[in-house]
Structure formats: C-alpha cells, structure tokens
Amino acid sequence: MAQVIDMAVDEDLERQFEDVRTLAKIYATAKGDRLRLEEFRKIRKNQLMKRAELDGYKAIGAQEREAYSHPEYEKLIKGLAEAVETESRALWELRLSEWRFEAWRTQQANKRMERNRYGA
C-alpha cells in the first residue's frame, strides 16, 4: 500500500514540476518579447522622428509629436501592451502553480504525520 501511495506521490510531484517548467518557459519567452519591444520602441521612435524631419518638421518637439502620433508607433505600443499582459499572466500562472505545489507539499506532510501518529 505504501509503495502505491509513493508512486502516486511521485507522479503528482512530476506533474507539478512539469507545470512549473512549462510556465517558466512561457514566462521567459513573454519577458523576452516585452524587452525586445521596449527596446525596438526607442528605435522606431527615432526612425519616425527622422522621417518627420525629412517631412519638414525641424523642431525636435514637433518630430517627437509626429513620431508618437504615427500609426506605426501606435501599433507598436499596442503590441508592447499585449506583451506586458502575456508576461504578467504567465508570471501569475507560474506563482499560482508554485502555491499549488506548496499546498500539495503541506498536504503530503500532514498525511505522513497522520500515518506516523496512528501507525498506518
């Protein structure tokens, strides 16, 4: 009986670890995507400011205004917002999985204590 319980525990534990591994990969990818978009945002802004300068906007403030209001920049910001959302969701799913694991671990300790207490 104890061996059957141990096998079930091992399977539960492995499932928990696999969940954490999967979520960690999703989180890492999402975080990398967000970082790339944040850095690309700076590049795109500079490109759009240069384009505005070529279009006759000589003042830096005017170039910046044109860059920020450009549809390409707006699209980039929407993509960045989605990346941040994905990263946040993945982080909280990862934490939730960790909390589930901790609850499972506590349950296992309680079961072992009960078995030891009553000699089961």
N, C-alpha and C positions, 0 to 999 in steps of 0.2 A: 504494500500500500504506500509506504513512504517513497519508494522508487517511482511510482506512478505520479505522486504529488511533485517530486523533484523534477520529473520530465516536463510536467505541465508548467511548473515554475520557470524552467529553462526556456520553454517555448514562449511564455509570456514575456520574459525578460528579453529574449532575442527580438520579439516583435517591437517592444518598446525602443530598443536600440536602433532597429531598422527605421522606425518612425523618426527618431531624432536625426539619424544620418540623412534621410530624405529631406527633412525640413531644413537641416543645416545647409544642404546643397542649394535648395530653393532660396534660402535667405542670402547666402553668399552671392549667388547669381544676381538676385534683385539688388543687393547693395552695390555690386559692381556696375550694374546698369545705371543705377542712380548716380554714382560717382562719374561715370563716363558722360552722362547727360549734363551734369552740373559743369563739368569742365568744357564740354562742347558748347554750352550756352555762352560762355565767355568768347569762344572763337566765333560763333555765329553772330554775336552782338558786334564784334569788331568788323566782321565781314559786311554786315548790314550798314554799319556806320561808314565804312569806306564807300559802299555803294551810294549812300546818301550824299557823301561828299562829292562824288562824281556827278550826282544829280543836281548839284548846285548848293547844297546846304553846307556853308563854310563854318558856321559856329558849331562847336562840339556839342553843345546842348541840343541844338536842332538835329544834329546827326544822331544823337542818342535817342531823342524823341522818335525820330523816324525808324530807328532800329527796333525800339520797343513796340512800336505800333505795327510793325511789318507782320503779315500773315505767317511767314516762316518762323518768326520768333514766337508768335502766339502758339503755333503748332508744337514747337519745341518745349514750351512751358507746359502745355497740356501733357506731353509725353513725360516730362520730368515729374509732374504731379502723379501720373499713373505709376511711375517707377517708385516714387516715395510710398505710395499706397501699397504697392505689391511688397515692398521691403517691410513696411510696418506690419502688414498682415502676416507675412512669413515669420517675422520676429515673434509676434504674439502667439502664433500657432506653435512655434518652437518652445516658447515658455510654457504654453499650456501642456504640451507633451511632457516637458520636464516636470511640471506639477503633478500630472497623472502618474508619472513614474515614481515620484516621491510618495504619493498616496498609496500606490501599489506596494512600494517598499515597506511602508508603515504597516499595511495590512499583513504582509508576509511576516514581519517581525511579531505582530500581535498573534498570528496563527501559531508561530513557533513557540511563543511564550505560553499560549494555551495548551499546546501539546505537551510541553515540558511540565507545566503545572499539574495537569491531570494524567500525565503518563501515557498519553495516546500515541 
